[in-house]
Amino acid sequence: MKKNEILIYDDDGKIGKRNLDKLQTVTGLKNNTSIIDDDNFRKMLFELNDRRKNCLKGREKSENHIDADDAKIFIVDFRLMEKFPGLNGEEFAYNLLCFSDCKYIIGLNRYHMESTFDLTLMGNFDSYADLNISYQDLDNQGLWNGKTTGYRPWYWSNVLNYLKNREKQIREVEKNFNSSICETLKIPEHVMKNIPNSAGNYLGIDRKNISKMTFKDFFLKSNILVPRDLKNDFSVKRKAKIVASRLSKWFEMTILPGQDILVDAPHLVLGFPSLLRGNKKNISTWNKTTKFGLAKDLGIHHQKIKNHIFSEHWLSRPAWFWHDISEMVEIDEVKEPWKRKDFGFVFAEDASSFYNKNECKNFISSVESSFRERYIKDFRKKSVKYKPIQLLFKR
């Protein structure tokens, strides 16, 4: 990353400096981050508002440059009332998404003010930020590079790696804006027709025609824009950026968590251990699947299932179509399910790692899936909160 491609703003300068200091302890970020001061932030607000008005009126007017256009990542606090009464970070995130060239938005402290693991696994899809965390999570190395030795929720993306995919997503949407999402991303028709109700309702299209949905349909019919912006004269490139952000988040936060439409490598090998390469009695063999790289780097027989992989640049990690995989008689556990072996390991969702089962606690998530039971390592003694806590109670 080039210098100052990560921008951060808080209306309290001291807190902004504290957050900057936290970021600069992360490997690879020290020389890439900078604080936006109040005057510069105000300039951004005025310019984004002008762009919105001109877009609404269909005016073709050159845009004044703002630093956010050059930013790969913009990190903004939710509470901005001290300096900008009536404004919050969510509203600013919406304007950044729709009217700037910023590629990735991180919202701070909207939902939690401390490290908090979401036991529902449902995420915060209602937010216009690509990711929401607390300020305490800013210096979590695993958030930025995917590597972990402790607390690191699996539902976080590997931010720096995911940024590389955002450009690919935007180009693909722009090139195929009037084409079917399923055809472009090679999603089997039966997959889209079987998505959970909560995910399907967002799309604004009936299940009968869902497999024919185009990127343009997603832009216009999904709950992306506030009503008055639906008539805005967005450029195709900006439409593509908006769709890329929201569609990738839709896959990541409403489809993948259930692990029964799309399944990622750690959950895949829990069902089909024979797909693992190496000594299956060694936990390090299992933990190779928890990387955020390509399928070929995950320590699995990826060639055997290559025909059922989902487009790799649309998620933060490789994933496969579960239904199709579960019918492959070439997989030992599918051919002879009664011979499946239990190696005593479980995947801890709060650590992004495998552990012995007796080291973890089980919980019941809120995903619309038959795979609701999951495990955590439990970092409550290290000041991590777990909410809603009742999901940890035994049923």
TORKOL-4160 file (C-alpha; in steps of 0.2 Angstrom, whole numbers, padded with zeros to 4 digits, m for minus):
395
<pt num="1" X="0000" Y="0000" Z="0000"/>
<pt num="2" X="0006" Y="0018" Z="m0004"/>
<pt num="3" X="0007" Y="0031" Z="0010"/>
<pt num="4" X="m0009" Y="0037" Z="0018"/>
<pt num="5" X="m0020" Y="0025" Z="0009"/>
<pt num="6" X="m0029" Y="0022" Z="0026"/>
<pt num="7" X="m0038" Y="0038" Z="0033"/>
<pt num="8" X="m0046" Y="0039" Z="0050"/>
<pt num="9" X="m0057" Y="0052" Z="0057"/>
<pt num="10" X="m0064" Y="0055" Z="0075"/>
<pt num="11" X="m0072" Y="0072" Z="0080"/>
<pt num="12" X="m0061" Y="0071" Z="0096"/>
<pt num="13" X="m0043" Y="0074" Z="0090"/>
<pt num="14" X="m0036" Y="0065" Z="0106"/>
<pt num="15" X="m0046" Y="0049" Z="0102"/>
<pt num="16" X="m0041" Y="0050" Z="0084"/>
<pt num="17" X="m0023" Y="0051" Z="0089"/>
<pt num="18" X="m0025" Y="0036" Z="0100"/>
<pt num="19" X="m0033" Y="0026" Z="0086"/>
<pt num="20" X="m0019" Y="0031" Z="0074"/>
<pt num="21" X="m0007" Y="0025" Z="0087"/>
<pt num="22" X="m0016" Y="0008" Z="0088"/>
<pt num="23" X="m0015" Y="0006" Z="0069"/>
<pt num="24" X="0003" Y="0010" Z="0068"/>
<pt num="25" X="0007" Y="m0005" Z="0079"/>
<pt num="26" X="0000" Y="m0016" Z="0065"/>
<pt num="27" X="0013" Y="m0024" Z="0054"/>
<pt num="28" X="0013" Y="m0015" Z="0037"/>
<pt num="29" X="0002" Y="0000" Z="0042"/>
<pt num="30" X="0014" Y="0011" Z="0051"/>
<pt num="31" X="0018" Y="0022" Z="0036"/>
<pt num="32" X="0001" Y="0020" Z="0027"/>
<pt num="33" X="m0011" Y="0029" Z="0039"/>
<pt num="34" X="m0015" Y="0047" Z="0043"/>
<pt num="35" X="m0028" Y="0057" Z="0053"/>
<pt num="36" X="m0041" Y="0068" Z="0044"/>
<pt num="37" X="m0043" Y="0085" Z="0053"/>
<pt num="38" X="m0059" Y="0094" Z="0056"/>
<pt num="39" X="m0057" Y="0106" Z="0042"/>
<pt num="40" X="m0053" Y="0093" Z="0029"/>
<pt num="41" X="m0067" Y="0082" Z="0035"/>
<pt num="42" X="m0079" Y="0097" Z="0033"/>
<pt num="43" X="m0072" Y="0099" Z="0016"/>
<pt num="44" X="m0077" Y="0081" Z="0012"/>
<pt num="45" X="m0094" Y="0083" Z="0019"/>
<pt num="46" X="m0098" Y="0098" Z="0008"/>
<pt num="47" X="m0090" Y="0090" Z="m0008"/>
<pt num="48" X="m0100" Y="0074" Z="m0005"/>
<pt num="49" X="m0116" Y="0084" Z="m0003"/>
<pt num="50" X="m0113" Y="0093" Z="m0019"/>
<pt num="51" X="m0110" Y="0077" Z="m0028"/>
<pt num="52" X="m0126" Y="0070" Z="m0021"/>
<pt num="53" X="m0136" Y="0086" Z="m0027"/>
<pt num="54" X="m0128" Y="0086" Z="m0044"/>
<pt num="55" X="m0131" Y="0068" Z="m0046"/>
<pt num="56" X="m0149" Y="0070" Z="m0041"/>
<pt num="57" X="m0152" Y="0084" Z="m0053"/>
<pt num="58" X="m0143" Y="0074" Z="m0067"/>
<pt num="59" X="m0130" Y="0088" Z="m0069"/>
<pt num="60" X="m0113" Y="0083" Z="m0077"/>
<pt num="61" X="m0101" Y="0093" Z="m0066"/>
<pt num="62" X="m0083" Y="0090" Z="m0063"/>
<pt num="63" X="m0080" Y="0084" Z="m0045"/>
<pt num="64" X="m0068" Y="0093" Z="m0034"/>
<pt num="65" X="m0054" Y="0081" Z="m0027"/>
<pt num="66" X="m0055" Y="0075" Z="m0009"/>
<pt num="67" X="m0043" Y="0064" Z="0000"/>
<pt num="68" X="m0056" Y="0050" Z="0002"/>
<pt num="69" X="m0056" Y="0047" Z="m0017"/>
<pt num="70" X="m0038" Y="0041" Z="m0015"/>
<pt num="71" X="m0041" Y="0031" Z="0001"/>
<pt num="72" X="m0041" Y="0012" Z="0000"/>
<pt num="73" X="m0049" Y="0012" Z="0018"/>
<pt num="74" X="m0058" Y="0025" Z="0028"/>
<pt num="75" X="m0061" Y="0022" Z="0046"/>
<pt num="76" X="m0074" Y="0033" Z="0054"/>
<pt num="77" X="m0081" Y="0034" Z="0072"/>
<pt num="78" X="m0100" Y="0033" Z="0074"/>
<pt num="79" X="m0103" Y="0047" Z="0086"/>
<pt num="80" X="m0098" Y="0064" Z="0077"/>
<pt num="81" X="m0110" Y="0075" Z="0087"/>
<pt num="82" X="m0096" Y="0085" Z="0096"/>
<pt num="83" X="m0091" Y="0094" Z="0080"/>
<pt num="84" X="m0105" Y="0090" Z="0068"/>
<pt num="85" X="m0122" Y="0090" Z="0076"/>
<pt num="86" X="m0135" Y="0079" Z="0067"/>
<pt num="87" X="m0122" Y="0069" Z="0058"/>
<pt num="88" X="m0116" Y="0051" Z="0063"/>
<pt num="89" X="m0103" Y="0039" Z="0055"/>
<pt num="90" X="m0116" Y="0029" Z="0047"/>
<pt num="91" X="m0123" Y="0043" Z="0037"/>
<pt num="92" X="m0105" Y="0048" Z="0032"/>
<pt num="93" X="m0102" Y="0030" Z="0027"/>
<pt num="94" X="m0117" Y="0030" Z="0015"/>
<pt num="95" X="m0110" Y="0046" Z="0007"/>
<pt num="96" X="m0093" Y="0038" Z="0005"/>
<pt num="97" X="m0100" Y="0022" Z="m0002"/>
<pt num="98" X="m0111" Y="0031" Z="m0015"/>
<pt num="99" X="m0102" Y="0047" Z="m0019"/>
<pt num="100" X="m0083" Y="0044" Z="m0017"/>
<pt num="101" X="m0070" Y="0032" Z="m0024"/>
<pt num="102" X="m0065" Y="0026" Z="m0007"/>
<pt num="103" X="m0064" Y="0007" Z="m0009"/>
<pt num="104" X="m0067" Y="0000" Z="0009"/>
<pt num="105" X="m0076" Y="0008" Z="0024"/>
<pt num="106" X="m0073" Y="0003" Z="0042"/>
<pt num="107" X="m0086" Y="0010" Z="0055"/>
<pt num="108" X="m0080" Y="0011" Z="0073"/>
<pt num="109" X="m0091" Y="0010" Z="0089"/>
<pt num="110" X="m0108" Y="0009" Z="0082"/>
<pt num="111" X="m0113" Y="m0007" Z="0089"/>
<pt num="112" X="m0100" Y="m0010" Z="0103"/>
<pt num="113" X="m0087" Y="0000" Z="0112"/>
<pt num="114" X="m0076" Y="m0015" Z="0117"/>
<pt num="115" X="m0071" Y="m0031" Z="0108"/>
<pt num="116" X="m0087" Y="m0041" Z="0106"/>
<pt num="117" X="m0090" Y="m0057" Z="0098"/>
<pt num="118" X="m0107" Y="m0059" Z="0089"/>
<pt num="119" X="m0114" Y="m0076" Z="0094"/>
<pt num="120" X="m0128" Y="m0074" Z="0082"/>
<pt num="121" X="m0115" Y="m0074" Z="0067"/>
<pt num="122" X="m0127" Y="m0063" Z="0058"/>
<pt num="123" X="m0116" Y="m0048" Z="0057"/>
<pt num="124" X="m0121" Y="m0030" Z="0054"/>
<pt num="125" X="m0127" Y="m0031" Z="0036"/>
<pt num="126" X="m0138" Y="m0015" Z="0039"/>
<pt num="127" X="m0123" Y="m0004" Z="0040"/>
<pt num="128" X="m0116" Y="0004" Z="0025"/>
<pt num="129" X="m0098" Y="0001" Z="0031"/>
<pt num="130" X="m0090" Y="m0014" Z="0024"/>
<pt num="131" X="m0085" Y="m0019" Z="0042"/>
<pt num="132" X="m0090" Y="m0013" Z="0060"/>
<pt num="133" X="m0078" Y="m0015" Z="0074"/>
<pt num="134" X="m0074" Y="m0007" Z="0091"/>
<pt num="135" X="m0059" Y="0004" Z="0093"/>
<pt num="136" X="m0051" Y="m0009" Z="0104"/>
<pt num="137" X="m0050" Y="m0021" Z="0089"/>
<pt num="138" X="m0040" Y="m0009" Z="0078"/>
<pt num="139" X="m0023" Y="m0016" Z="0083"/>
<pt num="140" X="m0029" Y="m0034" Z="0081"/>
<pt num="141" X="m0016" Y="m0041" Z="0069"/>
<pt num="142" X="m0028" Y="m0054" Z="0063"/>
<pt num="143" X="m0040" Y="m0041" Z="0057"/>
<pt num="144" X="m0027" Y="m0035" Z="0044"/>
<pt num="145" X="m0017" Y="m0050" Z="0040"/>
<pt num="146" X="m0028" Y="m0065" Z="0045"/>
<pt num="147" X="m0015" Y="m0072" Z="0056"/>
<pt num="148" X="m0020" Y="m0076" Z="0074"/>
<pt num="149" X="m0014" Y="m0083" Z="0090"/>
<pt num="150" X="m0029" Y="m0078" Z="0100"/>
<pt num="151" X="m0045" Y="m0068" Z="0098"/>
<pt num="152" X="m0050" Y="m0066" Z="0080"/>
<pt num="153" X="m0068" Y="m0068" Z="0074"/>
<pt num="154" X="m0069" Y="m0079" Z="0059"/>
<pt num="155" X="m0083" Y="m0068" Z="0052"/>
<pt num="156" X="m0070" Y="m0054" Z="0050"/>
<pt num="157" X="m0062" Y="m0052" Z="0033"/>
<pt num="158" X="m0043" Y="m0051" Z="0031"/>
<pt num="159" X="m0044" Y="m0033" Z="0027"/>
<pt num="160" X="m0028" Y="m0030" Z="0017"/>
<pt num="161" X="m0030" Y="m0046" Z="0007"/>
<pt num="162" X="m0049" Y="m0042" Z="0003"/>
<pt num="163" X="m0044" Y="m0025" Z="m0004"/>
<pt num="164" X="m0035" Y="m0033" Z="m0018"/>
<pt num="165" X="m0052" Y="m0042" Z="m0023"/>
<pt num="166" X="m0062" Y="m0026" Z="m0022"/>
<pt num="167" X="m0054" Y="m0019" Z="m0038"/>
<pt num="168" X="m0058" Y="m0036" Z="m0047"/>
<pt num="169" X="m0076" Y="m0035" Z="m0041"/>
<pt num="170" X="m0078" Y="m0017" Z="m0047"/>
<pt num="171" X="m0071" Y="m0022" Z="m0064"/>
<pt num="172" X="m0082" Y="m0037" Z="m0066"/>
<pt num="173" X="m0098" Y="m0028" Z="m0061"/>
<pt num="174" X="m0094" Y="m0013" Z="m0073"/>
<pt num="175" X="m0091" Y="m0025" Z="m0087"/>
<pt num="176" X="m0107" Y="m0036" Z="m0084"/>
<pt num="177" X="m0119" Y="m0023" Z="m0077"/>
<pt num="178" X="m0133" Y="m0029" Z="m0087"/>
<pt num="179" X="m0129" Y="m0047" Z="m0086"/>
<pt num="180" X="m0136" Y="m0060" Z="m0074"/>
<pt num="181" X="m0126" Y="m0062" Z="m0058"/>
<pt num="182" X="m0128" Y="m0081" Z="m0058"/>
<pt num="183" X="m0121" Y="m0082" Z="m0075"/>
<pt num="184" X="m0107" Y="m0070" Z="m0072"/>
<pt num="185" X="m0102" Y="m0078" Z="m0056"/>
<pt num="186" X="m0106" Y="m0096" Z="m0062"/>
<pt num="187" X="m0118" Y="m0099" Z="m0047"/>
<pt num="188" X="m0130" Y="m0114" Z="m0050"/>
<pt num="189" X="m0148" Y="m0109" Z="m0052"/>
<pt num="190" X="m0153" Y="m0120" Z="m0038"/>
<pt num="191" X="m0141" Y="m0111" Z="m0026"/>
<pt num="192" X="m0149" Y="m0094" Z="m0028"/>
<pt num="193" X="m0167" Y="m0102" Z="m0026"/>
<pt num="194" X="m0162" Y="m0110" Z="m0010"/>
<pt num="195" X="m0155" Y="m0095" Z="m0001"/>
<pt num="196" X="m0162" Y="m0091" Z="0017"/>
<pt num="197" X="m0177" Y="m0080" Z="0018"/>
<pt num="198" X="m0168" Y="m0066" Z="0027"/>
<pt num="199" X="m0155" Y="m0065" Z="0013"/>
<pt num="200" X="m0168" Y="m0067" Z="m0001"/>
<pt num="201" X="m0179" Y="m0053" Z="0006"/>
<pt num="202" X="m0165" Y="m0040" Z="0004"/>
<pt num="203" X="m0164" Y="m0043" Z="m0015"/>
<pt num="204" X="m0182" Y="m0036" Z="m0018"/>
<pt num="205" X="m0185" Y="m0049" Z="m0032"/>
<pt num="206" X="m0196" Y="m0065" Z="m0031"/>
<pt num="207" X="m0188" Y="m0082" Z="m0030"/>
<pt num="208" X="m0195" Y="m0087" Z="m0047"/>
<pt num="209" X="m0184" Y="m0074" Z="m0056"/>
<pt num="210" X="m0170" Y="m0073" Z="m0043"/>
<pt num="211" X="m0158" Y="m0083" Z="m0054"/>
<pt num="212" X="m0160" Y="m0070" Z="m0068"/>
<pt num="213" X="m0156" Y="m0055" Z="m0057"/>
<pt num="214" X="m0144" Y="m0044" Z="m0065"/>
<pt num="215" X="m0131" Y="m0032" Z="m0057"/>
<pt num="216" X="m0142" Y="m0018" Z="m0062"/>
<pt num="217" X="m0157" Y="m0026" Z="m0054"/>
<pt num="218" X="m0147" Y="m0028" Z="m0038"/>
<pt num="219" X="m0143" Y="m0010" Z="m0039"/>
<pt num="220" X="m0161" Y="m0004" Z="m0041"/>
<pt num="221" X="m0171" Y="m0017" Z="m0032"/>
<pt num="222" X="m0161" Y="m0021" Z="m0017"/>
<pt num="223" X="m0161" Y="m0010" Z="m0002"/>
<pt num="224" X="m0145" Y="m0001" Z="m0006"/>
<pt num="225" X="m0150" Y="0017" Z="m0009"/>
<pt num="226" X="m0161" Y="0028" Z="0001"/>
<pt num="227" X="m0177" Y="0032" Z="m0009"/>
<pt num="228" X="m0173" Y="0049" Z="m0016"/>
<pt num="229" X="m0156" Y="0043" Z="m0023"/>
<pt num="230" X="m0164" Y="0030" Z="m0034"/>
<pt num="231" X="m0167" Y="0043" Z="m0047"/>
<pt num="232" X="m0149" Y="0049" Z="m0046"/>
<pt num="233" X="m0138" Y="0049" Z="m0062"/>
<pt num="234" X="m0124" Y="0038" Z="m0056"/>
<pt num="235" X="m0110" Y="0034" Z="m0067"/>
<pt num="236" X="m0108" Y="0016" Z="m0072"/>
<pt num="237" X="m0091" Y="0015" Z="m0063"/>
<pt num="238" X="m0099" Y="0022" Z="m0047"/>
<pt num="239" X="m0113" Y="0010" Z="m0048"/>
<pt num="240" X="m0101" Y="m0004" Z="m0050"/>
<pt num="241" X="m0092" Y="0001" Z="m0034"/>
<pt num="242" X="m0108" Y="0002" Z="m0024"/>
<pt num="243" X="m0114" Y="m0015" Z="m0030"/>
<pt num="244" X="m0097" Y="m0023" Z="m0027"/>
<pt num="245" X="m0097" Y="m0017" Z="m0009"/>
<pt num="246" X="m0115" Y="m0022" Z="m0005"/>
<pt num="247" X="m0115" Y="m0038" Z="m0015"/>
<pt num="248" X="m0099" Y="m0045" Z="m0008"/>
<pt num="249" X="m0105" Y="m0040" Z="0009"/>
<pt num="250" X="m0122" Y="m0049" Z="0006"/>
<pt num="251" X="m0112" Y="m0065" Z="0001"/>
<pt num="252" X="m0101" Y="m0063" Z="0016"/>
<pt num="253" X="m0113" Y="m0059" Z="0030"/>
<pt num="254" X="m0130" Y="m0067" Z="0024"/>
<pt num="255" X="m0125" Y="m0082" Z="0014"/>
<pt num="256" X="m0108" Y="m0089" Z="0020"/>
<pt num="257" X="m0112" Y="m0089" Z="0039"/>
<pt num="258" X="m0125" Y="m0103" Z="0037"/>
<pt num="259" X="m0112" Y="m0115" Z="0029"/>
<pt num="260" X="m0126" Y="m0124" Z="0020"/>
<pt num="261" X="m0126" Y="m0114" Z="0004"/>
<pt num="262" X="m0108" Y="m0109" Z="0003"/>
<pt num="263" X="m0096" Y="m0118" Z="0014"/>
<pt num="264" X="m0078" Y="m0112" Z="0018"/>
<pt num="265" X="m0063" Y="m0124" Z="0021"/>
<pt num="266" X="m0063" Y="m0126" Z="0040"/>
<pt num="267" X="m0082" Y="m0131" Z="0040"/>
<pt num="268" X="m0080" Y="m0141" Z="0024"/>
<pt num="269" X="m0066" Y="m0152" Z="0032"/>
<pt num="270" X="m0076" Y="m0154" Z="0048"/>
<pt num="271" X="m0089" Y="m0164" Z="0037"/>
<pt num="272" X="m0077" Y="m0172" Z="0025"/>
<pt num="273" X="m0060" Y="m0175" Z="0034"/>
<pt num="274" X="m0054" Y="m0185" Z="0019"/>
<pt num="275" X="m0052" Y="m0169" Z="0010"/>
<pt num="276" X="m0038" Y="m0164" Z="0021"/>
<pt num="277" X="m0020" Y="m0167" Z="0016"/>
<pt num="278" X="m0007" Y="m0173" Z="0028"/>
<pt num="279" X="m0009" Y="m0181" Z="0046"/>
<pt num="280" X="m0026" Y="m0179" Z="0052"/>
<pt num="281" X="m0022" Y="m0182" Z="0070"/>
<pt num="282" X="m0011" Y="m0167" Z="0070"/>
<pt num="283" X="m0020" Y="m0151" Z="0073"/>
<pt num="284" X="m0008" Y="m0141" Z="0062"/>
<pt num="285" X="m0015" Y="m0150" Z="0047"/>
<pt num="286" X="m0033" Y="m0144" Z="0051"/>
<pt num="287" X="m0027" Y="m0126" Z="0054"/>
<pt num="288" X="m0020" Y="m0125" Z="0037"/>
<pt num="289" X="m0038" Y="m0123" Z="0031"/>
<pt num="290" X="m0040" Y="m0107" Z="0041"/>
<pt num="291" X="m0029" Y="m0096" Z="0030"/>
<pt num="292" X="m0036" Y="m0082" Z="0019"/>
<pt num="293" X="m0027" Y="m0087" Z="0003"/>
<pt num="294" X="m0032" Y="m0097" Z="m0012"/>
<pt num="295" X="m0039" Y="m0114" Z="m0012"/>
<pt num="296" X="m0023" Y="m0122" Z="m0017"/>
<pt num="297" X="m0014" Y="m0115" Z="m0001"/>
<pt num="298" X="m0027" Y="m0123" Z="0011"/>
<pt num="299" X="m0019" Y="m0140" Z="0013"/>
<pt num="300" X="m0034" Y="m0149" Z="0005"/>
<pt num="301" X="m0037" Y="m0159" Z="m0010"/>
<pt num="302" X="m0043" Y="m0144" Z="m0019"/>
<pt num="303" X="m0042" Y="m0151" Z="m0037"/>
<pt num="304" X="m0055" Y="m0164" Z="m0032"/>
<pt num="305" X="m0068" Y="m0151" Z="m0028"/>
<pt num="306" X="m0062" Y="m0137" Z="m0041"/>
<pt num="307" X="m0078" Y="m0138" Z="m0051"/>
<pt num="308" X="m0089" Y="m0132" Z="m0036"/>
<pt num="309" X="m0079" Y="m0117" Z="m0030"/>
<pt num="310" X="m0087" Y="m0100" Z="m0029"/>
<pt num="311" X="m0078" Y="m0086" Z="m0037"/>
<pt num="312" X="m0064" Y="m0083" Z="m0026"/>
<pt num="313" X="m0063" Y="m0064" Z="m0027"/>
<pt num="314" X="m0081" Y="m0061" Z="m0021"/>
<pt num="315" X="m0077" Y="m0068" Z="m0003"/>
<pt num="316" X="m0063" Y="m0065" Z="0009"/>
<pt num="317" X="m0059" Y="m0083" Z="0009"/>
<pt num="318" X="m0062" Y="m0098" Z="m0003"/>
<pt num="319" X="m0079" Y="m0106" Z="m0002"/>
<pt num="320" X="m0088" Y="m0120" Z="m0011"/>
<pt num="321" X="m0106" Y="m0124" Z="m0015"/>
<pt num="322" X="m0111" Y="m0136" Z="m0001"/>
<pt num="323" X="m0126" Y="m0145" Z="m0010"/>
<pt num="324" X="m0115" Y="m0150" Z="m0025"/>
<pt num="325" X="m0100" Y="m0155" Z="m0014"/>
<pt num="326" X="m0112" Y="m0165" Z="m0002"/>
<pt num="327" X="m0117" Y="m0176" Z="m0017"/>
<pt num="328" X="m0099" Y="m0180" Z="m0024"/>
<pt num="329" X="m0097" Y="m0199" Z="m0022"/>
<pt num="330" X="m0079" Y="m0196" Z="m0025"/>
<pt num="331" X="m0078" Y="m0190" Z="m0007"/>
<pt num="332" X="m0076" Y="m0204" Z="0005"/>
<pt num="333" X="m0088" Y="m0198" Z="0018"/>
<pt num="334" X="m0101" Y="m0195" Z="0005"/>
<pt num="335" X="m0099" Y="m0213" Z="m0002"/>
<pt num="336" X="m0098" Y="m0221" Z="0015"/>
<pt num="337" X="m0104" Y="m0209" Z="0028"/>
<pt num="338" X="m0104" Y="m0222" Z="0041"/>
<pt num="339" X="m0085" Y="m0223" Z="0040"/>
<pt num="340" X="m0083" Y="m0205" Z="0044"/>
<pt num="341" X="m0070" Y="m0203" Z="0058"/>
<pt num="342" X="m0070" Y="m0190" Z="0072"/>
<pt num="343" X="m0053" Y="m0183" Z="0076"/>
<pt num="344" X="m0059" Y="m0174" Z="0091"/>
<pt num="345" X="m0056" Y="m0156" Z="0084"/>
<pt num="346" X="m0068" Y="m0142" Z="0083"/>
<pt num="347" X="m0067" Y="m0125" Z="0075"/>
<pt num="348" X="m0067" Y="m0110" Z="0086"/>
<pt num="349" X="m0077" Y="m0096" Z="0078"/>
<pt num="350" X="m0069" Y="m0083" Z="0090"/>
<pt num="351" X="m0051" Y="m0088" Z="0086"/>
<pt num="352" X="m0052" Y="m0093" Z="0068"/>
<pt num="353" X="m0043" Y="m0109" Z="0073"/>
<pt num="354" X="m0045" Y="m0127" Z="0077"/>
<pt num="355" X="m0044" Y="m0134" Z="0095"/>
<pt num="356" X="m0047" Y="m0150" Z="0105"/>
<pt num="357" X="m0066" Y="m0151" Z="0108"/>
<pt num="358" X="m0063" Y="m0151" Z="0127"/>
<pt num="359" X="m0055" Y="m0134" Z="0126"/>
<pt num="360" X="m0070" Y="m0125" Z="0118"/>
<pt num="361" X="m0088" Y="m0121" Z="0122"/>
<pt num="362" X="m0103" Y="m0124" Z="0111"/>
<pt num="363" X="m0116" Y="m0112" Z="0107"/>
<pt num="364" X="m0132" Y="m0110" Z="0096"/>
<pt num="365" X="m0130" Y="m0097" Z="0083"/>
<pt num="366" X="m0145" Y="m0088" Z="0074"/>
<pt num="367" X="m0141" Y="m0092" Z="0056"/>
<pt num="368" X="m0155" Y="m0099" Z="0045"/>
<pt num="369" X="m0146" Y="m0116" Z="0044"/>
<pt num="370" X="m0146" Y="m0134" Z="0050"/>
<pt num="371" X="m0128" Y="m0130" Z="0056"/>
<pt num="372" X="m0132" Y="m0118" Z="0070"/>
<pt num="373" X="m0122" Y="m0126" Z="0083"/>
<pt num="374" X="m0104" Y="m0119" Z="0083"/>
<pt num="375" X="m0089" Y="m0118" Z="0095"/>
<pt num="376" X="m0079" Y="m0104" Z="0104"/>
<pt num="377" X="m0063" Y="m0104" Z="0113"/>
<pt num="378" X="m0070" Y="m0091" Z="0125"/>
<pt num="379" X="m0059" Y="m0076" Z="0128"/>
<pt num="380" X="m0070" Y="m0068" Z="0142"/>
<pt num="381" X="m0056" Y="m0068" Z="0154"/>
<pt num="382" X="m0046" Y="m0057" Z="0142"/>
<pt num="383" X="m0060" Y="m0044" Z="0142"/>
<pt num="384" X="m0069" Y="m0050" Z="0126"/>
<pt num="385" X="m0088" Y="m0048" Z="0127"/>
<pt num="386" X="m0100" Y="m0061" Z="0120"/>
<pt num="387" X="m0117" Y="m0056" Z="0115"/>
<pt num="388" X="m0131" Y="m0061" Z="0116"/>
<pt num="389" X="m0125" Y="m0071" Z="0130"/>
<pt num="390" X="m0140" Y="m0082" Z="0131"/>
<pt num="391" X="m0134" Y="m0091" Z="0116"/>
<pt num="392" X="m0120" Y="m0099" Z="0126"/>
<pt num="393" X="m0133" Y="m0107" Z="0138"/>
<pt num="394" X="m0136" Y="m0125" Z="0135"/>
<pt num="395" X="m0152" Y="m0130" Z="0127"/>
